[in-house]
């Protein structure tokens, strides 16, 4: 029996056990998301199956498949995946946070304020770029609110971040750089379900953090 057929047998056994018993005892400090896509599924079982029985010096050893990090890939690793099968990865406190979540936190930490006008085209574009974030930062419409608040504002939109002013429309990527926002590097899931490992400033703004890179 070659390793691929052996892997299929192991997967079949694992699925039968999952259906029969539902869950197993899960070891601590484990990451059952072997294939880093944010889901615990057949692909994780397959990865363990292909490396089954291996140890660190073996050619087919896959460190990610050693779910309980005991130096060997065996039934215990399959059990942990079985316990979490069908769920989402939860190996990090930052799982599920999007690029926008991180940006919003950084804007709040840096006391960000946006000065706009209701009929300003670039202000409307800025609002569209921010989406729901607009409701959680200080947004001042100079033609509707106190003129005193905008007395030194020469054009709109203008950002005030940590005491410094930046004129003009700003993309999420620009705001990340201005605030020096620390967005973790690692695996991110994009809106279409793909997995991305790009640098933070290159990530689509609706990407969600999955896990840190090994």
C-alpha positions in Angstrom: 0.0 0.0 0.0 1.5 3.3 -1.0 1.5 6.4 1.2 -1.4 8.0 -0.6 -3.7 5.0 -0.2 -2.5 4.7 3.4 -3.5 8.3 4.0 -6.9 7.7 2.6 -7.4 4.8 4.9 -6.4 6.9 7.9 -8.8 9.7 6.8 -11.6 7.2 6.5 -11.0 5.8 9.9 -10.8 9.3 11.4 -14.1 10.3 9.9 -15.7 7.2 11.2 -14.4 7.9 14.7 -15.6 11.5 14.4 -19.1 10.3 13.4 -19.2 7.7 16.1 -17.8 9.5 19.1 -18.0 13.1 18.2 -15.0 14.3 20.1 -11.8 13.3 21.9 -9.7 14.7 24.6 -7.7 17.6 23.2 -4.2 18.2 24.2 -3.1 21.7 25.3 -0.9 24.0 23.1 -2.0 22.4 19.9 -2.9 23.8 16.5 -5.2 21.4 14.5 -5.2 23.8 11.5 -2.4 21.9 9.8 -3.2 23.5 6.4 -3.5 27.2 7.5 -6.8 28.1 6.0 -8.7 28.9 9.2 -10.8 25.7 9.0 -10.3 22.2 10.5 -11.3 19.9 7.7 -10.4 17.0 5.4 -7.2 18.8 4.2 -5.8 18.8 7.7 -6.6 15.1 8.1 -5.0 14.4 4.7 -1.8 16.2 5.7 -1.5 14.2 8.9 -2.2 11.0 6.9 0.6 11.7 4.4 3.1 12.2 7.2 1.7 9.4 9.5 4.2 7.4 11.4 7.1 9.9 10.7 9.5 11.6 13.0 11.7 14.7 12.5 14.5 12.9 10.6 12.1 11.2 8.1 11.7 12.5 4.6 7.9 12.7 4.9 7.8 14.4 8.3 5.7 17.6 8.4 6.2 19.7 11.5 2.7 21.3 11.1 1.1 17.8 11.1 2.7 17.0 14.4 -0.3 18.7 16.1 0.6 17.8 19.7 4.3 18.6 19.1 5.6 15.3 20.6 8.0 14.6 17.8 6.0 11.9 16.1 2.9 12.0 13.9 0.4 9.4 15.0 -3.1 8.6 16.1 -3.0 11.3 18.8 -2.6 14.0 16.2 -5.6 12.6 14.3 -7.6 12.6 17.5 -6.9 16.3 18.1 -8.1 17.1 14.5 -11.1 14.9 15.1 -12.0 16.8 18.2 -11.9 20.1 16.3 -13.2 18.8 13.0 -15.6 21.3 11.2 -14.6 24.2 13.4 -12.4 27.2 13.0 -8.8 27.7 14.0 -8.4 29.4 17.3 -4.7 29.3 18.0 -4.2 33.0 18.4 -5.9 35.8 20.4 -5.9 37.8 17.1 -7.7 35.2 15.0 -10.6 36.6 13.1 -9.4 40.3 13.3 -9.4 42.0 9.9 -6.9 44.6 8.5 -9.7 47.2 9.2 -9.9 46.1 12.9 -6.2 46.6 13.4 -6.3 50.0 11.5 -9.2 51.2 13.6 -7.4 50.3 16.8 -4.3 52.2 15.6 -6.4 55.3 14.6 -8.1 55.3 18.0 -4.8 54.9 19.8 -3.4 57.9 17.8 -6.5 60.1 18.5 -7.4 60.3 14.8 -9.8 63.1 13.7 -11.0 63.7 10.1 -12.1 67.1 9.0 -14.5 67.0 6.0 -17.4 68.8 4.3 -20.7 67.3 3.3 -20.4 68.1 -0.4 -16.7 67.4 -0.8 -16.1 64.6 -3.4 -12.9 63.4 -1.8 -14.6 63.4 1.6 -17.3 61.1 0.2 -14.6 58.9 -1.2 -12.8 58.9 2.2 -16.1 57.8 3.9 -16.4 55.0 1.4 -12.8 53.9 2.1 -13.4 53.8 5.8 -16.8 52.1 5.7 -18.2 51.4 9.2 -14.9 52.6 10.8 -16.2 56.2 10.2 -18.7 55.7 13.0 -16.0 54.9 15.5 -13.5 57.8 14.9 -13.9 61.6 15.3 -15.5 62.8 12.0 -16.1 66.5 11.8 -18.1 68.1 9.0 -16.8 71.7 8.9 -19.8 73.1 7.1 -22.2 71.7 9.7 -20.3 71.9 13.0 -18.6 74.7 14.9 -16.4 76.8 12.6 -13.9 77.1 15.5 -13.1 73.4 15.2 -12.1 73.9 11.6 -10.5 77.4 11.8 -7.0 76.1 10.9 -8.2 73.6 8.3 -7.3 74.7 4.8 -8.7 71.8 2.7 -10.8 68.8 3.2 -10.5 66.0 3.9 -7.7 66.6 6.4 -6.6 64.0 9.0 -5.2 64.9 12.4 -3.3 61.9 13.8 -1.4 62.1 17.0 -1.2 65.9 16.8 0.0 66.0 13.2 -2.1 67.0 10.2 -2.2 65.2 6.8 -4.2 66.7 4.0 -6.1 64.8 1.4 -7.8 61.4 0.9 -6.0 58.5 2.6 -6.2 54.8 1.8 -6.2 52.2 4.5 -2.6 51.3 3.5 -1.5 55.0 3.9 -3.2 55.2 7.3 -1.4 52.0 8.4 1.9 53.7 7.5 1.1 57.0 9.1 0.0 55.4 12.4 2.9 52.9 12.2 0.3 50.3 12.9 1.7 46.9 13.9 -0.2 44.4 11.9 1.0 40.8 12.4 2.7 39.0 9.6 1.6 35.4 8.9 -1.4 33.8 7.2 -4.5 35.8 6.3 -7.7 34.7 4.7 -9.0 37.0 1.9 -12.7 37.7 1.2 -12.8 35.0 -1.5 -11.5 32.3 0.9 -8.0 32.3 -0.4 -5.0 32.3 2.0 -2.6 35.2 1.7 0.9 35.7 3.2 1.6 39.2 1.8 3.1 42.0 3.8 0.4 43.8 5.8 0.4 47.0 3.7 -0.3 44.8 0.6 -3.3 42.9 2.2 -6.8 43.5 0.9 -8.5 45.5 3.7 -11.2 42.8 4.3 -8.5 40.1 5.0 -8.8 38.2 8.3 -5.9 37.1 10.4 -5.6 33.3 10.8 -2.2 32.5 12.4 1.4 33.6 12.7 4.0 32.2 10.4 6.1 29.4 11.8 
